[in-house]
């Protein structure tokens, strides 16, 4: 991706705000995350319909 640092930071912030990536702090590596609100869209029919705690 040929983007500037500001563009990359903005994209990462948006992904983090949406819950698709997570990080322990601003200086640590990011990891992929799957928000529960999107579980059926991301993984259709993977999870049984059950009440979440």
C-alpha distance matrix in Angstrom:
0.0 3.8 5.7 9.1 10.9 12.9 10.3 8.9 12.7 13.6 11.4 12.8 16.2 16.3 15.5 18.2 20.6 20.4 21.2 18.3 17.6 20.2 20.8 24.2 23.5 21.0 20.8 20.7 18.1 17.0 18.3 17.9 20.8 22.4 24.3 27.8 27.8 25.2 26.9 28.6 25.6 23.3 26.2 29.0 32.4 31.3 33.2 36.9 37.9 39.2 39.6 37.0 38.4
3.8 0.0 3.8 6.9 9.7 11.8 9.7 9.3 13.0 14.0 12.7 14.5 17.5 17.9 17.8 20.3 22.5 22.7 23.8 21.2 20.3 22.7 22.9 26.1 24.9 22.0 21.7 22.2 20.1 19.4 21.1 21.1 23.9 25.7 27.4 30.9 30.7 28.3 30.2 31.9 28.9 26.8 29.8 32.5 36.0 35.0 36.8 40.4 41.3 42.6 42.8 40.1 41.4
5.7 3.8 0.0 3.7 6.6 8.1 6.0 6.3 9.8 10.6 10.0 12.1 14.6 15.2 15.7 18.0 19.8 20.5 21.9 19.8 18.8 20.9 21.1 24.2 22.6 19.5 19.6 20.5 18.9 18.1 20.2 20.3 22.8 24.7 25.9 29.6 29.2 27.2 29.4 31.3 28.3 26.5 29.7 32.4 35.9 35.0 36.4 39.9 40.5 41.6 41.5 38.7 39.8
9.1 6.9 3.7 0.0 3.8 5.5 5.3 6.2 8.7 10.0 10.7 12.3 14.3 15.6 16.7 18.3 20.0 21.4 22.7 21.1 19.7 21.2 20.8 23.5 21.4 18.0 18.1 19.7 18.6 18.3 21.0 21.7 24.1 26.2 27.2 31.0 30.7 29.0 31.4 33.5 30.7 28.9 32.2 34.9 38.4 37.3 38.5 42.0 42.4 43.2 42.8 39.9 40.7
10.9 9.7 6.6 3.8 0.0 3.8 5.5 5.1 6.1 8.6 9.9 10.5 12.1 14.2 15.3 16.2 18.1 19.9 20.9 19.6 17.7 18.7 17.8 20.3 17.9 14.4 14.5 16.3 15.8 15.7 18.8 20.0 22.3 24.8 25.7 29.5 29.5 28.2 30.4 32.9 30.4 28.5 31.7 34.7 38.0 36.6 37.5 41.0 41.4 41.9 41.3 38.1 38.6
12.9 11.8 8.1 5.5 3.8 0.0 3.8 5.4 5.1 6.2 8.6 9.9 10.5 12.3 14.3 15.2 16.3 18.4 19.9 19.1 17.6 18.7 18.1 20.5 18.0 14.4 15.5 17.6 17.3 16.7 19.8 20.6 22.4 24.5 24.9 28.6 28.3 27.2 29.8 32.2 29.7 28.2 31.6 34.4 37.7 36.6 37.3 40.6 40.6 41.1 40.2 37.2 37.6
10.3 9.7 6.0 5.3 5.5 3.8 0.0 3.8 5.5 5.1 6.2 8.6 9.9 10.7 12.4 14.2 15.3 16.6 18.4 17.3 16.3 18.1 18.3 21.2 19.3 16.0 17.2 18.6 17.7 16.4 18.9 19.1 20.8 22.6 23.1 26.8 26.2 24.8 27.4 29.6 26.8 25.4 28.9 31.5 35.0 34.1 35.0 38.3 38.4 39.1 38.5 35.7 36.5
8.9 9.3 6.3 6.2 5.1 5.4 3.8 0.0 3.8 5.4 5.1 6.1 8.5 9.9 10.6 12.2 14.1 15.4 16.5 14.9 13.5 15.2 15.2 18.3 16.7 13.6 14.5 15.4 14.1 12.9 15.4 15.9 18.0 20.1 21.1 24.8 24.7 23.3 25.5 27.9 25.4 23.5 26.8 29.7 33.0 31.8 32.7 36.1 36.5 37.2 36.7 33.7 34.5
12.7 13.0 9.8 8.7 6.1 5.1 5.5 3.8 0.0 3.8 5.5 5.1 6.0 8.6 9.9 10.3 12.0 14.1 15.1 14.4 12.6 13.5 13.2 15.8 13.8 10.6 12.1 13.5 13.0 11.9 14.9 15.7 17.4 19.7 20.2 23.9 23.9 23.0 25.4 28.1 25.9 24.1 27.4 30.3 33.5 32.2 32.7 35.9 36.1 36.4 35.6 32.4 32.8
13.6 14.0 10.6 10.0 8.6 6.2 5.1 5.4 3.8 0.0 3.8 5.5 5.1 6.2 8.6 9.8 10.4 12.3 14.2 13.8 13.0 14.4 14.8 17.7 15.9 13.0 15.2 16.5 15.8 14.0 16.4 16.5 17.6 19.3 19.2 22.8 22.2 21.4 24.2 26.6 24.2 23.0 26.5 29.1 32.4 31.5 31.9 35.0 34.8 35.3 34.4 31.4 32.0
11.4 12.7 10.0 10.7 9.9 8.6 6.2 5.1 5.5 3.8 0.0 3.8 5.5 5.2 6.2 8.6 9.9 10.7 12.4 11.2 10.8 13.0 14.2 17.5 16.5 14.1 16.0 16.4 14.9 12.6 14.3 13.8 15.1 16.6 16.9 20.6 20.1 18.7 21.4 23.6 21.1 19.6 23.1 25.8 29.2 28.2 28.9 32.2 32.3 32.9 32.4 29.5 30.5
12.8 14.5 12.1 12.3 10.5 9.9 8.6 6.1 5.1 5.5 3.8 0.0 3.8 5.5 5.1 6.1 8.5 9.9 10.5 9.3 7.8 9.6 10.4 13.8 12.9 10.8 12.7 12.8 11.4 9.0 11.0 11.2 12.5 14.7 15.3 19.1 19.2 18.1 20.3 23.1 21.0 19.2 22.4 25.4 28.5 27.1 27.6 30.9 31.1 31.5 30.8 27.7 28.4
16.2 17.5 14.6 14.3 12.1 10.5 9.9 8.5 6.0 5.1 5.5 3.8 0.0 3.8 5.5 5.0 6.0 8.5 9.7 10.0 8.9 9.8 10.6 13.4 12.2 10.2 13.1 13.7 13.2 10.8 12.9 13.1 13.4 15.3 15.0 18.6 18.5 18.1 20.7 23.5 21.7 20.3 23.6 26.4 29.4 28.2 28.2 31.2 31.0 31.1 30.0 26.8 27.2
16.3 17.9 15.2 15.6 14.2 12.3 10.7 9.9 8.6 6.2 5.2 5.5 3.8 0.0 3.8 5.4 5.0 6.1 8.6 8.8 9.3 11.1 13.0 16.1 15.4 13.9 16.7 16.9 15.9 12.9 14.1 13.3 13.1 14.1 13.4 16.9 16.1 15.5 18.5 20.9 18.8 17.9 21.4 23.8 27.0 26.2 26.3 29.2 28.9 29.3 28.3 25.5 26.3
15.5 17.8 15.7 16.7 15.3 14.3 12.4 10.6 9.9 8.6 6.2 5.1 5.5 3.8 0.0 3.8 5.5 5.1 6.2 5.3 5.9 8.6 11.1 14.6 14.8 13.8 16.2 15.5 13.9 10.5 10.9 9.6 9.6 10.7 10.8 14.4 14.2 13.2 15.7 18.3 16.4 14.9 18.2 21.0 24.1 23.0 23.2 26.4 26.4 26.9 26.2 23.3 24.3
18.2 20.3 18.0 18.3 16.2 15.2 14.2 12.2 10.3 9.8 8.6 6.1 5.0 5.4 3.8 0.0 3.8 5.4 5.0 5.7 4.9 5.9 8.2 11.3 11.5 11.1 13.9 13.2 12.2 9.0 9.8 9.3 8.8 10.6 10.3 13.9 14.3 14.1 16.3 19.4 18.1 16.6 19.5 22.4 25.2 23.7 23.5 26.5 26.4 26.3 25.3 22.1 22.5
20.6 22.5 19.8 20.0 18.1 16.3 15.3 14.1 12.0 10.4 9.9 8.5 6.0 5.0 5.5 3.8 0.0 3.8 5.4 7.8 8.3 9.0 11.2 13.7 13.6 13.2 16.5 16.3 15.8 12.7 13.4 12.6 11.2 12.1 10.5 13.7 13.2 13.7 16.5 19.4 18.1 17.3 20.4 22.9 25.6 24.6 24.0 26.7 26.0 25.9 24.5 21.5 21.9
20.4 22.7 20.5 21.4 19.9 18.4 16.6 15.4 14.1 12.3 10.7 9.9 8.5 6.1 5.1 5.4 3.8 0.0 3.8 5.8 8.0 9.8 12.9 15.8 16.4 16.3 19.2 18.4 17.2 13.7 13.4 11.6 9.8 9.6 7.8 11.0 10.1 10.1 13.1 15.7 14.3 13.8 17.0 19.3 22.1 21.3 20.9 23.6 23.0 23.2 22.2 19.4 20.4
21.2 23.8 21.9 22.7 20.9 19.9 18.4 16.5 15.1 14.2 12.4 10.5 9.7 8.6 6.2 5.0 5.4 3.8 0.0 3.8 5.6 6.9 10.4 13.2 14.6 15.1 17.8 16.4 15.1 11.5 10.6 8.8 6.4 6.8 5.4 9.0 9.5 9.6 11.7 14.9 14.2 12.9 15.6 18.4 20.9 19.5 18.9 21.7 21.5 21.4 20.4 17.3 18.1
18.3 21.2 19.8 21.1 19.6 19.1 17.3 14.9 14.4 13.8 11.2 9.3 10.0 8.8 5.3 5.7 7.8 5.8 3.8 0.0 3.8 6.9 10.5 13.9 15.4 15.6 17.7 15.9 13.8 10.0 8.6 6.0 4.7 5.5 6.3 10.1 10.8 9.5 11.2 14.3 13.0 11.0 13.8 16.9 19.7 18.2 18.3 21.6 21.9 22.3 21.9 19.0 20.2
17.6 20.3 18.8 19.7 17.7 17.6 16.3 13.5 12.6 13.0 10.8 7.8 8.9 9.3 5.9 4.9 8.3 8.0 5.6 3.8 0.0 3.8 7.0 10.6 12.0 12.3 14.0 12.2 10.1 6.3 5.5 4.5 4.8 7.6 9.0 12.7 14.0 13.1 14.3 17.7 16.6 14.2 16.7 20.0 22.6 20.6 20.7 24.0 24.6 24.6 24.2 20.9 21.6
20.2 22.7 20.9 21.2 18.7 18.7 18.1 15.2 13.5 14.4 13.0 9.6 9.8 11.1 8.6 5.9 9.0 9.8 6.9 6.9 3.8 0.0 3.8 7.0 8.9 10.1 11.9 9.8 8.6 5.5 5.4 6.4 6.1 9.5 10.3 13.6 15.5 15.4 16.3 19.9 19.4 17.1 19.1 22.5 24.7 22.5 22.1 25.2 25.6 25.1 24.3 20.7 20.7
20.8 22.9 21.1 20.8 17.8 18.1 18.3 15.2 13.2 14.8 14.2 10.4 10.6 13.0 11.1 8.2 11.2 12.9 10.4 10.5 7.0 3.8 0.0 3.8 5.4 7.1 8.5 6.3 6.2 4.6 6.4 9.0 9.6 13.1 14.0 17.2 19.1 19.1 19.9 23.6 23.1 20.7 22.7 26.2 28.3 25.8 25.4 28.4 29.0 28.3 27.2 23.6 23.2
24.2 26.1 24.2 23.5 20.3 20.5 21.2 18.3 15.8 17.7 17.5 13.8 13.4 16.1 14.6 11.3 13.7 15.8 13.2 13.9 10.6 7.0 3.8 0.0 3.8 7.2 8.2 6.3 7.9 7.8 9.3 12.2 12.4 15.8 16.4 19.1 21.3 21.8 22.4 26.2 26.1 23.7 25.4 28.9 30.7 28.0 27.2 30.1 30.6 29.4 28.1 24.3 23.3
23.5 24.9 22.6 21.4 17.9 18.0 19.3 16.7 13.8 15.9 16.5 12.9 12.2 15.4 14.8 11.5 13.6 16.4 14.6 15.4 12.0 8.9 5.4 3.8 0.0 3.8 5.5 5.5 8.2 8.8 11.5 14.4 14.9 18.3 18.6 21.6 23.3 23.8 24.9 28.6 28.1 25.9 28.0 31.4 33.5 31.0 30.4 33.2 33.5 32.5 31.0 27.3 26.3
21.0 22.0 19.5 18.0 14.4 14.4 16.0 13.6 10.6 13.0 14.1 10.8 10.2 13.9 13.8 11.1 13.2 16.3 15.1 15.6 12.3 10.1 7.1 7.2 3.8 0.0 3.8 5.9 8.3 9.0 12.4 15.1 16.1 19.4 19.8 23.2 24.4 24.6 26.1 29.6 28.7 26.5 28.9 32.3 34.7 32.5 32.1 35.2 35.4 34.7 33.3 29.6 28.9
20.8 21.7 19.6 18.1 14.5 15.5 17.2 14.5 12.1 15.2 16.0 12.7 13.1 16.7 16.2 13.9 16.5 19.2 17.8 17.7 14.0 11.9 8.5 8.2 5.5 3.8 0.0 3.8 6.9 9.1 12.6 15.9 17.6 21.1 22.1 25.5 27.0 26.9 28.1 31.6 30.6 28.2 30.4 33.9 36.3 33.8 33.7 36.8 37.4 36.7 35.6 31.9 31.2
20.7 22.2 20.5 19.7 16.3 17.6 18.6 15.4 13.5 16.5 16.4 12.8 13.7 16.9 15.5 13.2 16.3 18.4 16.4 15.9 12.2 9.8 6.3 6.3 5.5 5.9 3.8 0.0 3.8 6.5 9.6 13.1 15.0 18.7 20.1 23.3 25.3 25.0 25.7 29.3 28.6 25.9 27.8 31.4 33.5 30.9 30.8 34.0 34.9 34.1 33.3 29.6 29.0
18.1 20.1 18.9 18.6 15.8 17.3 17.7 14.1 13.0 15.8 14.9 11.4 13.2 15.9 13.9 12.2 15.8 17.2 15.1 13.8 10.1 8.6 6.2 7.9 8.2 8.3 6.9 3.8 0.0 3.8 6.7 10.2 12.7 16.4 18.4 21.7 23.7 22.9 23.5 26.9 26.0 23.1 24.9 28.6 30.9 28.2 28.5 31.9 33.0 32.6 32.1 28.5 28.4
17.0 19.4 18.1 18.3 15.7 16.7 16.4 12.9 11.9 14.0 12.6 9.0 10.8 12.9 10.5 9.0 12.7 13.7 11.5 10.0 6.3 5.5 4.6 7.8 8.8 9.0 9.1 6.5 3.8 0.0 3.8 6.9 9.2 12.9 14.8 18.2 20.1 19.2 19.9 23.3 22.4 19.5 21.5 25.2 27.5 25.1 25.3 28.7 29.7 29.5 29.0 25.6 25.7
18.3 21.1 20.2 21.0 18.8 19.8 18.9 15.4 14.9 16.4 14.3 11.0 12.9 14.1 10.9 9.8 13.4 13.4 10.6 8.6 5.5 5.4 6.4 9.3 11.5 12.4 12.6 9.6 6.7 3.8 0.0 3.8 6.4 10.1 12.6 15.7 18.0 16.9 17.0 20.4 19.8 16.7 18.3 22.0 24.2 21.5 21.9 25.3 26.5 26.4 26.2 22.9 23.3
17.9 21.1 20.3 21.7 20.0 20.6 19.1 15.9 15.7 16.5 13.8 11.2 13.1 13.3 9.6 9.3 12.6 11.6 8.8 6.0 4.5 6.4 9.0 12.2 14.4 15.1 15.9 13.1 10.2 6.9 3.8 0.0 3.8 6.9 9.9 13.0 15.1 13.5 13.6 16.9 16.1 13.0 14.7 18.4 20.7 18.3 18.8 22.4 23.6 23.8 23.9 20.9 21.8
20.8 23.9 22.8 24.1 22.3 22.4 20.8 18.0 17.4 17.6 15.1 12.5 13.4 13.1 9.6 8.8 11.2 9.8 6.4 4.7 4.8 6.1 9.6 12.4 14.9 16.1 17.6 15.0 12.7 9.2 6.4 3.8 0.0 3.8 6.4 9.4 11.7 10.7 10.8 14.4 14.1 11.4 13.1 16.6 18.7 16.4 16.3 19.7 20.5 20.5 20.4 17.2 18.2
22.4 25.7 24.7 26.2 24.8 24.5 22.6 20.1 19.7 19.3 16.6 14.7 15.3 14.1 10.7 10.6 12.1 9.6 6.8 5.5 7.6 9.5 13.1 15.8 18.3 19.4 21.1 18.7 16.4 12.9 10.1 6.9 3.8 0.0 3.8 6.3 8.5 7.2 7.0 10.6 10.6 8.2 9.9 13.2 15.3 13.3 13.1 16.4 17.1 17.5 17.5 14.8 16.4
24.3 27.4 25.9 27.2 25.7 24.9 23.1 21.1 20.2 19.2 16.9 15.3 15.0 13.4 10.8 10.3 10.5 7.8 5.4 6.3 9.0 10.3 14.0 16.4 18.6 19.8 22.1 20.1 18.4 14.8 12.6 9.9 6.4 3.8 0.0 3.8 5.4 5.6 6.7 10.2 10.4 9.4 11.3 13.8 15.9 14.5 13.5 16.3 16.1 16.2 15.6 12.8 14.3
27.8 30.9 29.6 31.0 29.5 28.6 26.8 24.8 23.9 22.8 20.6 19.1 18.6 16.9 14.4 13.9 13.7 11.0 9.0 10.1 12.7 13.6 17.2 19.1 21.6 23.2 25.5 23.3 21.7 18.2 15.7 13.0 9.4 6.3 3.8 0.0 3.8 5.3 5.1 8.4 9.9 9.6 10.6 12.4 13.7 12.5 10.8 13.1 12.5 12.5 11.9 9.3 11.4
27.8 30.7 29.2 30.7 29.5 28.3 26.2 24.7 23.9 22.2 20.1 19.2 18.5 16.1 14.2 14.3 13.2 10.1 9.5 10.8 14.0 15.5 19.1 21.3 23.3 24.4 27.0 25.3 23.7 20.1 18.0 15.1 11.7 8.5 5.4 3.8 0.0 3.8 5.8 7.8 8.6 9.6 11.3 12.4 14.2 13.9 12.5 14.4 13.1 13.6 12.9 11.0 13.3
25.2 28.3 27.2 29.0 28.2 27.2 24.8 23.3 23.0 21.4 18.7 18.1 18.1 15.5 13.2 14.1 13.7 10.1 9.6 9.5 13.1 15.4 19.1 21.8 23.8 24.6 26.9 25.0 22.9 19.2 16.9 13.5 10.7 7.2 5.6 5.3 3.8 0.0 3.8 5.7 5.3 6.0 8.3 9.7 12.2 12.1 11.7 14.2 13.7 15.0 15.2 13.5 16.2
26.9 30.2 29.4 31.4 30.4 29.8 27.4 25.5 25.4 24.2 21.4 20.3 20.7 18.5 15.7 16.3 16.5 13.1 11.7 11.2 14.3 16.3 19.9 22.4 24.9 26.1 28.1 25.7 23.5 19.9 17.0 13.6 10.8 7.0 6.7 5.1 5.8 3.8 0.0 3.8 5.5 5.2 5.7 7.4 9.3 8.5 8.0 10.9 11.1 12.5 13.4 11.9 14.9
28.6 31.9 31.3 33.5 32.9 32.2 29.6 27.9 28.1 26.6 23.6 23.1 23.5 20.9 18.3 19.4 19.4 15.7 14.9 14.3 17.7 19.9 23.6 26.2 28.6 29.6 31.6 29.3 26.9 23.3 20.4 16.9 14.4 10.6 10.2 8.4 7.8 5.7 3.8 0.0 3.8 5.6 5.2 4.7 6.7 7.6 7.6 9.9 9.9 12.3 13.8 13.3 16.8
25.6 28.9 28.3 30.7 30.4 29.7 26.8 25.4 25.9 24.2 21.1 21.0 21.7 18.8 16.4 18.1 18.1 14.3 14.2 13.0 16.6 19.4 23.1 26.1 28.1 28.7 30.6 28.6 26.0 22.4 19.8 16.1 14.1 10.6 10.4 9.9 8.6 5.3 5.5 3.8 0.0 3.8 5.7 5.7 9.1 10.1 11.0 13.6 13.6 16.0 17.3 16.6 19.8
23.3 26.8 26.5 28.9 28.5 28.2 25.4 23.5 24.1 23.0 19.6 19.2 20.3 17.9 14.9 16.6 17.3 13.8 12.9 11.0 14.2 17.1 20.7 23.7 25.9 26.5 28.2 25.9 23.1 19.5 16.7 13.0 11.4 8.2 9.4 9.6 9.6 6.0 5.2 5.6 3.8 0.0 3.8 6.2 9.6 9.3 10.8 14.0 14.9 17.0 18.4 17.1 20.0
26.2 29.8 29.7 32.2 31.7 31.6 28.9 26.8 27.4 26.5 23.1 22.4 23.6 21.4 18.2 19.5 20.4 17.0 15.6 13.8 16.7 19.1 22.7 25.4 28.0 28.9 30.4 27.8 24.9 21.5 18.3 14.7 13.1 9.9 11.3 10.6 11.3 8.3 5.7 5.2 5.7 3.8 0.0 3.8 6.4 5.6 7.8 11.1 12.7 15.0 17.0 16.2 19.4
29.0 32.5 32.4 34.9 34.7 34.4 31.5 29.7 30.3 29.1 25.8 25.4 26.4 23.8 21.0 22.4 22.9 19.3 18.4 16.9 20.0 22.5 26.2 28.9 31.4 32.3 33.9 31.4 28.6 25.2 22.0 18.4 16.6 13.2 13.8 12.4 12.4 9.7 7.4 4.7 5.7 6.2 3.8 0.0 3.8 5.5 7.7 10.1 11.3 14.3 16.7 16.7 20.2
32.4 36.0 35.9 38.4 38.0 37.7 35.0 33.0 33.5 32.4 29.2 28.5 29.4 27.0 24.1 25.2 25.6 22.1 20.9 19.7 22.6 24.7 28.3 30.7 33.5 34.7 36.3 33.5 30.9 27.5 24.2 20.7 18.7 15.3 15.9 13.7 14.2 12.2 9.3 6.7 9.1 9.6 6.4 3.8 0.0 3.8 5.7 7.2 9.0 12.2 15.2 15.8 19.4
31.3 35.0 35.0 37.3 36.6 36.6 34.1 31.8 32.2 31.5 28.2 27.1 28.2 26.2 23.0 23.7 24.6 21.3 19.5 18.2 20.6 22.5 25.8 28.0 31.0 32.5 33.8 30.9 28.2 25.1 21.5 18.3 16.4 13.3 14.5 12.5 13.9 12.1 8.5 7.6 10.1 9.3 5.6 5.5 3.8 0.0 3.8 6.7 9.5 11.9 14.8 14.7 18.0
33.2 36.8 36.4 38.5 37.5 37.3 35.0 32.7 32.7 31.9 28.9 27.6 28.2 26.3 23.2 23.5 24.0 20.9 18.9 18.3 20.7 22.1 25.4 27.2 30.4 32.1 33.7 30.8 28.5 25.3 21.9 18.8 16.3 13.1 13.5 10.8 12.5 11.7 8.0 7.6 11.0 10.8 7.8 7.7 5.7 3.8 0.0 3.8 6.4 8.3 11.1 11.2 14.5
36.9 40.4 39.9 42.0 41.0 40.6 38.3 36.1 35.9 35.0 32.2 30.9 31.2 29.2 26.4 26.5 26.7 23.6 21.7 21.6 24.0 25.2 28.4 30.1 33.2 35.2 36.8 34.0 31.9 28.7 25.3 22.4 19.7 16.4 16.3 13.1 14.4 14.2 10.9 9.9 13.6 14.0 11.1 10.1 7.2 6.7 3.8 0.0 3.8 5.9 9.4 10.7 14.1
37.9 41.3 40.5 42.4 41.4 40.6 38.4 36.5 36.1 34.8 32.3 31.1 31.0 28.9 26.4 26.4 26.0 23.0 21.5 21.9 24.6 25.6 29.0 30.6 33.5 35.4 37.4 34.9 33.0 29.7 26.5 23.6 20.5 17.1 16.1 12.5 13.1 13.7 11.1 9.9 13.6 14.9 12.7 11.3 9.0 9.5 6.4 3.8 0.0 3.8 7.0 9.1 12.7
39.2 42.6 41.6 43.2 41.9 41.1 39.1 37.2 36.4 35.3 32.9 31.5 31.1 29.3 26.9 26.3 25.9 23.2 21.4 22.3 24.6 25.1 28.3 29.4 32.5 34.7 36.7 34.1 32.6 29.5 26.4 23.8 20.5 17.5 16.2 12.5 13.6 15.0 12.5 12.3 16.0 17.0 15.0 14.3 12.2 11.9 8.3 5.9 3.8 0.0 3.7 6.3 9.5
39.6 42.8 41.5 42.8 41.3 40.2 38.5 36.7 35.6 34.4 32.4 30.8 30.0 28.3 26.2 25.3 24.5 22.2 20.4 21.9 24.2 24.3 27.2 28.1 31.0 33.3 35.6 33.3 32.1 29.0 26.2 23.9 20.4 17.5 15.6 11.9 12.9 15.2 13.4 13.8 17.3 18.4 17.0 16.7 15.2 14.8 11.1 9.4 7.0 3.7 0.0 3.8 6.5
37.0 40.1 38.7 39.9 38.1 37.2 35.7 33.7 32.4 31.4 29.5 27.7 26.8 25.5 23.3 22.1 21.5 19.4 17.3 19.0 20.9 20.7 23.6 24.3 27.3 29.6 31.9 29.6 28.5 25.6 22.9 20.9 17.2 14.8 12.8 9.3 11.0 13.5 11.9 13.3 16.6 17.1 16.2 16.7 15.8 14.7 11.2 10.7 9.1 6.3 3.8 0.0 3.8
38.4 41.4 39.8 40.7 38.6 37.6 36.5 34.5 32.8 32.0 30.5 28.4 27.2 26.3 24.3 22.5 21.9 20.4 18.1 20.2 21.6 20.7 23.2 23.3 26.3 28.9 31.2 29.0 28.4 25.7 23.3 21.8 18.2 16.4 14.3 11.4 13.3 16.2 14.9 16.8 19.8 20.0 19.4 20.2 19.4 18.0 14.5 14.1 12.7 9.5 6.5 3.8 0.0
